[in-house]
Amino acid sequence: MSEAAIELVGINKSFGPVHANKDIDLNIKAGTIHGIVGENGAGKSTLMSILYGFYQADSGEIRVGGKPVAIASSNDAIALGIGMVHQHFMLVQNFTVLENIILGAEGEALLNSSISKARSELRRLEKEYGLDVDPDAIIEDLPVGLQQRVEILKALYRGADILILDEPTGVLTPAEADHLFRILAQLRAEGKTVVLITHKLREIKAITDNVSVMRQGQIVATRRTDETTVEELAELMVGRRVLLRVEKGDARPGDVKLAVRNLTVVDSRGVKVVDDVSFDVRGGEIVGIAGVAGNGQSQLLETISGIRAAVSGTVMLDGRPIDVTGAADPGELRDRGLAHVPEDRHYVGLVLPFEEYENSILGYHDRPEYLNGPFLNIDAIRADAKKKISQYDIRPGNERLKTANFSGGNQQKIVLAREMEKAPGVLIIGQPTRGVDVGAIEFIHRRLIDMRDQGRAVLLVSVELDEIRSLSDRILVMFDGKVVGERSGEASEGELGLLMAGIDGREAAE
């Protein structure tokens, strides 16, 4: 199939002085997977939001199946066969899968009749596309990979022939991402058209047929995927050559800055999520924790940072204990030189309705440099925020903008700038580059190496094995709440993968 499923002609969109999309021309062929890549703030999500009816273009034309169309709302998009799976899922957490899928599309006066028909259609869609999920499961009880399947099923249930996915692997494990790609390939085989917005260039190479690159609101290139390289795409995105693997010298570990001994944490069900974990992190080294999401890494970071209480064990910061069994005060830990970049920037790291400058000091607002007597020194705070915006290339460069209006990657930079610029003795950081583009990944990785080289201790959790292997001097692997192995930063992906599955390759070989 070669005819265009979607054509965008001369699309422009501005938000005040910010020209988010500039004269966009884009042709997406039917029955293909078309990737759209670009730095955070390049205009990718804005463009797709125009296509899905969340925004209306200031000028330009949209054609679907060769015909000009007006898309004034998401209902218009759905009627035209366009579905969208958002980066942050649009699901009602205490509803069942089936209830979420029919929500807003009941179609019958009697709800029981709608549910019966929907259950039958859901079984057909699951079988046709390999999207198995329990229709009676409660959403909040499902892992994110299954929640994403629900979003895809919801779009297909509404008759989508064109499916837009915005950063679909940002919250998935490698295994879940591989399964998603198999689903997308099946959708393509059935004649569906998929638009994939992502910052992960290796995923673009793995699954797409064509790829368009956006930079500063414009499409600067479109390539057949099999005729380009990761290096070329990275350079087109950023406008300069990008190092895809961080360069670093040998670590010079010093004294132990963070010591964890026999730490055990249970969840609300009484299940051990961290099971007798012990390790040290020294100044001048990065210790990475690898593992499939859900094996205790998140709870480990939350406990060390004072968010969650442990049932037993000790944690020492610079030789002094942290009261982990009573849930230590995160503010006190910050004062003692421990900074925390949480895995979930929305629920833990930021207050989204706040302006950027307010979030830039969150948790540090009682520091003398931000005060004028007993009051906040707003001018000093805004000046400090402008400095961080410049240093971390946060876009748009407006400290008065609501934090909710920044892209996910730029929201991440706001958190990173706040925590890293305080020069902590110990930095614990979860998923540092989740939702972040390739140019910003290079920048963040360099800052982490700089912190290590300044003698600071870094504890890193990431589901990205490439990131763990690239940054870490030592790698701990967690499985089922336990540390099941320690390897050097030179360990192979295969060896780490076995440990992540609970198999010690060295023991298996003996």
C-alpha positions in Angstrom: 0.0 0.0 0.0 1.5 3.3 -1.0 -1.3 5.9 -0.9 -1.1 8.5 1.9 -3.1 7.7 5.0 -2.4 11.2 6.4 -1.1 14.4 4.7 -0.3 17.5 6.6 0.3 20.6 4.5 1.7 23.9 5.7 0.7 23.3 9.4 1.5 26.2 11.7 0.8 26.4 15.5 1.9 29.0 18.0 1.5 29.4 21.7 2.0 33.1 22.4 5.6 33.8 21.3 6.5 30.1 20.9 6.1 28.9 17.3 5.7 25.2 18.1 5.1 24.0 14.5 6.4 25.9 11.4 5.1 25.1 7.9 4.9 21.4 8.5 4.5 19.2 5.4 4.2 15.5 6.2 3.1 12.4 4.2 2.4 9.2 6.1 1.8 6.2 3.8 -1.0 3.8 4.6 -0.1 0.4 6.0 3.3 1.6 7.3 4.9 2.4 10.6 6.2 6.0 10.4 8.5 7.3 13.1 8.7 10.9 14.2 11.8 11.8 16.2 13.2 15.0 17.6 14.5 16.7 20.7 12.2 17.5 23.6 10.3 20.6 22.7 10.8 20.0 18.9 7.0 20.1 18.4 6.3 16.3 17.9 3.5 16.0 20.5 2.0 19.3 19.4 1.8 18.1 15.8 0.1 14.9 16.8 -2.2 16.7 19.2 -3.3 18.8 16.2 -4.0 15.6 14.2 -6.0 14.2 17.1 -8.0 17.3 17.7 -6.6 18.5 21.0 -5.3 21.6 19.3 -6.3 23.3 16.1 -3.7 24.6 13.7 -3.4 28.3 13.1 -3.0 27.6 9.4 -2.5 24.6 7.0 -4.5 21.6 5.9 -5.0 18.0 7.1 -6.0 15.3 4.6 -7.0 11.8 5.6 -7.3 9.3 2.8 -6.6 12.1 0.3 -9.6 14.2 1.4 -9.3 17.5 3.3 -10.8 17.2 6.8 -11.5 19.5 9.8 -10.5 18.0 13.1 -11.9 20.2 15.9 -12.0 17.6 18.6 -10.8 14.1 19.5 -14.3 12.9 18.5 -13.8 14.2 15.0 -10.4 12.3 14.9 -12.0 9.1 16.1 -14.8 9.4 13.5 -12.1 9.6 10.9 -10.4 6.4 12.2 -7.6 8.1 14.1 -6.7 6.8 17.6 -4.0 7.9 20.0 -2.2 6.3 22.9 -0.7 9.0 25.0 2.6 9.0 26.9 0.7 9.2 30.2 -2.2 6.9 29.9 -5.8 8.2 29.9 -7.4 5.4 32.0 -9.7 5.4 35.0 -7.6 3.5 37.6 -10.4 2.0 39.6 -12.4 0.9 36.5 -12.0 -2.5 34.9 -10.4 -3.0 31.5 -13.8 -3.5 29.9 -15.3 -0.4 31.5 -12.3 1.7 30.3 -12.6 0.4 26.8 -16.3 1.3 26.4 -16.2 4.5 28.4 -17.5 7.3 26.1 -18.5 4.8 23.4 -21.3 2.8 25.1 -23.6 3.1 22.1 -26.6 1.5 23.8 -29.4 2.8 26.1 -28.9 -0.2 28.3 -25.3 -0.5 29.7 -25.6 -4.3 30.2 -26.2 -4.6 26.4 -23.1 -2.4 25.7 -20.9 -4.4 28.0 -22.0 -7.7 26.4 -21.3 -6.5 22.9 -18.0 -4.9 24.0 -16.9 -8.2 25.7 -17.4 -10.1 22.4 -15.6 -7.5 20.3 -12.8 -7.3 22.8 -12.3 -11.1 22.5 -12.0 -10.7 18.7 -9.5 -7.9 18.9 -7.4 -9.7 21.5 -7.2 -12.8 19.3 -6.6 -10.9 16.1 -3.8 -8.7 17.4 -2.3 -10.7 20.2 -3.4 -8.2 22.8 -4.3 -10.6 25.6 -5.6 -8.9 28.8 -8.2 -9.8 31.4 -11.3 -7.7 30.6 -12.4 -7.8 34.3 -9.0 -6.8 35.8 -8.9 -3.4 37.6 -6.5 -1.0 35.8 -4.6 0.0 38.9 -3.7 -3.7 39.5 -2.1 -4.1 36.0 1.5 -3.5 35.2 2.2 -0.6 32.8 2.8 -2.9 29.8 -0.8 -4.3 30.1 -2.2 -0.8 30.7 -0.7 0.2 27.4 -2.4 -2.8 25.7 -5.7 -1.5 27.1 -5.1 1.9 25.5 -4.4 0.2 22.1 -7.5 -1.9 22.5 -9.5 1.2 23.3 -8.4 2.8 20.1 -9.1 -0.3 18.0 -12.5 -0.8 19.6 -13.4 2.7 18.3 -12.4 1.7 14.8 -9.0 3.2 14.5 -7.2 2.5 11.2 -4.5 5.1 12.1 -2.9 4.7 15.5 -0.6 7.4 17.0 1.7 6.3 19.9 3.4 9.0 21.9 6.7 7.7 23.5 5.1 4.2 23.9 8.2 2.5 25.5 9.0 5.2 28.0 7.5 3.2 30.9 8.1 -0.3 29.5 10.8 -2.9 30.3 12.8 -4.2 27.4 10.7 -7.4 27.2 7.5 -5.3 27.2 8.9 -3.1 24.5 9.7 -6.1 22.4 6.2 -7.4 22.8 4.8 -4.0 21.8 6.8 -4.1 18.6 5.3 -7.5 17.7 1.9 -6.0 18.2 2.7 -3.0 16.0 4.1 -5.4 13.3 0.8 -7.3 13.5 -1.2 -4.1 13.2 0.8 -3.1 10.1 0.3 -6.6 8.6 -3.5 -6.1 9.0 -3.3 -2.8 7.0 -3.3 -0.4 9.9 -1.1 2.7 9.8 1.0 3.5 12.9 2.7 6.8 13.8 5.4 6.3 16.4 6.7 9.3 18.3 9.9 8.3 20.2 13.3 9.6 21.2 14.8 6.1 21.1 16.6 5.8 17.8 17.3 2.1 18.0 13.6 1.5 18.3 13.1 3.6 15.2 15.6 1.4 13.4 13.9 -1.8 14.7 10.3 -1.2 13.8 9.6 1.7 11.4 9.4 1.9 7.6 10.0 5.6 7.3 11.2 8.3 9.8 10.8 12.1 9.9 13.1 14.3 12.0 11.8 17.4 13.7 14.0 20.2 15.0 12.8 23.5 16.5 9.3 23.1 15.2 10.2 22.1 11.6 10.6 18.8 9.8 14.2 18.9 8.7 14.4 15.4 7.0 12.4 12.3 6.1 14.2 9.1 5.4 13.4 5.5 4.6 14.5 3.8 7.7 16.6 1.2 6.0 18.6 4.0 4.2 19.7 5.9 7.3 21.7 5.3 10.5 21.3 6.0 14.2 24.2 8.4 13.9 22.7 10.4 11.1 19.3 10.6 12.8 20.9 11.8 16.0 22.9 14.5 14.1 19.7 15.6 12.3 17.8 15.9 15.6 20.4 17.9 17.4 22.1 19.8 14.6 25.5 18.5 15.5 27.4 15.3 16.0 26.2 13.4 19.1 28.2 10.9 21.2 25.8 7.9 21.6 28.0 6.4 24.3 29.5 8.5 27.1 33.2 8.8 27.3 34.7 8.4 30.7 38.0 7.7 32.4 38.6 5.1 35.2 36.8 5.7 38.5 38.8 6.6 41.6 36.6 5.4 44.4 37.2 7.0 47.8 35.4 6.5 51.2 32.1 4.9 51.5 29.4 7.6 51.3 26.3 5.3 51.4 26.2 1.9 53.2 23.1 -0.3 53.0 23.0 -3.4 55.3 20.3 -6.1 55.4 17.6 -3.8 54.2 14.1 -5.4 54.1 11.0 -3.6 52.9 7.4 -5.0 52.6 4.5 -3.5 50.6 0.9 -2.9 51.7 0.1 -6.6 51.2 3.0 -7.7 53.5 5.1 -9.0 50.6 8.8 -8.5 50.7 9.7 -6.2 47.9 13.3 -5.5 49.1 14.8 -8.7 50.7 17.9 -8.4 52.9 19.8 -6.1 50.5 23.3 -4.9 51.3 25.8 -2.8 49.3 28.1 0.2 49.5 28.5 3.2 47.2 31.8 5.1 47.5 32.6 8.7 46.6 33.9 8.9 43.0 31.9 6.0 41.6 28.6 5.2 39.9 26.9 2.1 41.1 24.1 1.0 38.8 21.2 -1.2 39.7 19.9 -3.3 36.8 16.7 -5.3 36.8 13.3 -5.7 35.2 10.9 -3.1 36.5 9.0 -4.4 39.6 11.9 -6.3 41.2 12.4 -3.9 44.2 14.5 -1.2 42.7 11.9 1.5 43.1 11.1 0.6 46.7 14.9 0.6 47.5 15.3 4.1 46.3 12.2 5.3 48.1 13.4 3.8 51.3 16.9 5.3 51.1 15.4 8.7 50.3 12.9 8.7 53.2 9.7 8.2 51.3 9.0 4.6 52.4 9.8 2.9 55.7 11.7 -0.4 56.0 10.9 -3.2 58.4 14.6 -3.9 59.2 18.1 -3.1 58.2 20.3 0.0 58.3 21.4 2.7 56.0 24.4 4.9 56.8 25.0 8.3 55.1 28.6 9.5 55.6 28.9 7.2 58.6 25.8 8.4 60.3 22.5 6.4 60.4 19.3 7.2 58.5 16.2 6.3 60.4 14.8 4.0 57.6 12.4 2.1 59.8 10.7 5.3 60.8 10.7 6.8 57.4 13.5 9.4 57.5 12.6 13.0 56.7 13.6 13.7 53.1 14.2 17.4 54.0 16.7 16.4 56.7 18.4 14.0 54.2 18.8 16.9 51.7 20.4 19.0 54.4 22.8 16.1 55.0 23.8 16.0 51.3 21.6 13.3 49.8 19.7 14.3 46.7 17.0 12.2 45.0 15.8 12.3 41.4 12.6 10.1 41.6 11.5 7.7 39.0 8.1 9.3 38.7 8.6 13.0 38.0 4.9 13.7 37.9 3.8 12.3 41.2 6.9 12.7 43.3 9.3 15.1 41.5 7.1 18.1 40.5 3.9 20.0 41.3 2.6 20.4 37.7 0.4 23.5 38.3 3.4 25.4 39.7 5.5 27.7 37.5 8.9 26.4 36.5 10.8 28.7 38.9 8.7 27.4 41.8 9.5 23.7 41.0 13.2 24.7 40.5 13.6 25.2 44.3 11.0 22.6 45.5 12.4 21.1 48.8 15.2 23.7 48.9 13.0 26.7 49.4 14.3 27.3 53.0 17.9 27.8 51.9 19.3 31.2 52.7 20.0 32.1 49.0 16.2 32.0 48.4 15.1 34.0 51.4 14.8 37.7 52.2 14.4 37.6 56.0 11.4 35.3 56.7 10.0 35.7 53.1 10.9 34.1 49.8 13.1 36.2 47.6 11.2 35.8 44.3 13.7 37.8 42.2 16.6 35.6 43.4 14.6 32.4 42.8 13.7 33.5 39.3 17.3 34.5 38.5 18.4 31.1 39.8 15.8 29.4 37.6 16.9 31.3 34.5 20.5 30.1 35.2 19.4 26.5 35.4 17.3 26.8 32.3 20.3 28.0 30.4 22.7 25.4 31.9 20.3 22.5 31.2 18.8 23.8 27.9 15.3 23.6 29.3 12.8 24.5 26.6 10.9 26.8 26.4 13.3 29.1 28.3 10.5 30.7 30.3 10.7 30.3 34.1 7.1 31.7 34.4 5.6 28.9 32.3 3.4 26.3 34.1 5.4 23.1 34.6 2.5 21.1 33.1 3.1 22.9 29.8 6.7 21.6 29.4 7.3 18.3 27.5 8.1 15.3 29.6 11.8 15.5 28.8 12.0 19.1 29.8 10.1 18.4 33.0 12.8 15.8 33.7 15.5 18.4 33.2 13.8 20.7 35.7 14.1 18.0 38.4 17.7 17.1 37.4 18.8 20.7 37.5 17.2 21.2 40.9 18.9 18.2 42.5 22.3 18.1 40.7 23.1 21.7 41.0 23.1 21.5 44.8 26.3 19.5 44.6 25.1 16.7 46.8 27.6 14.2 48.4 25.3 11.4 47.4 22.9 11.4 44.4 20.3 8.6 44.1 18.6 8.7 40.7 15.9 6.7 39.1 15.4 6.5 35.4 17.4 9.7 34.6 16.6 9.8 30.9 13.1 8.4 30.8 11.3 10.4 28.0 14.4 12.4 27.2 15.8 12.9 23.7 19.2 11.8 22.5 20.9 15.2 22.8 19.7 15.7 26.4 20.7 12.1 27.2 24.3 12.9 26.2 24.2 16.0 28.4 22.7 14.2 31.4 25.2 11.3 31.1 28.1 13.8 31.0 26.8 15.6 34.1 26.6 12.3 36.0 30.2 11.4 35.0 31.3 14.9 36.1 29.7 14.4 39.5 31.5 11.1 39.8 34.8 12.7 38.9 34.2 15.4 41.5 34.2 12.6 44.2 30.5 12.3 44.6 28.7 9.0 45.0 25.9 8.1 42.5 23.4 5.3 42.9 21.6 4.8 39.5 18.5 2.8 38.8 17.5 2.3 35.1 15.6 -0.2 33.0 17.8 0.8 30.1 20.7 -1.7 30.1 22.7 0.4 27.6 22.5 3.3 30.1 23.5 1.1 33.1 26.4 -0.4 31.2 27.6 2.9 29.8 27.6 4.8 33.1 28.2 2.3 35.9 31.6 1.4 37.4 29.9 -1.4 39.3 26.5 -3.1 38.5 24.2 -4.7 41.0 21.4 -6.8 39.6 18.1 -7.2 41.5 15.6 -10.0 41.0 12.6 -10.7 43.2 13.7 -8.1 45.7 17.2 -9.5 46.2 20.6 -8.5 44.9 21.5 -11.6 42.9 24.8 -10.6 41.5 27.4 -7.9 41.1 29.4 -7.2 37.9 31.8 -4.6 36.6 30.7 -2.0 34.2 32.2 -4.1 31.4 29.6 -6.9 31.9 27.9 -8.0 28.7 24.2 -7.4 28.0 23.7 -11.2 27.8 25.3 -11.8 31.2 23.2 -9.1 32.9 20.1 -10.3 31.1 20.5 -13.8 32.7 20.9 -12.3 36.1 17.8 -10.1 35.6 15.9 -13.4 35.0 17.3 -14.9 38.2 20.0 -17.0 36.5 23.6 -16.7 37.4 25.4 -17.5 34.1 28.7 -18.2 35.9 27.1 -20.8 38.1 25.2 -22.3 35.1 28.6 -22.7 33.3 30.2 -24.6 36.2 
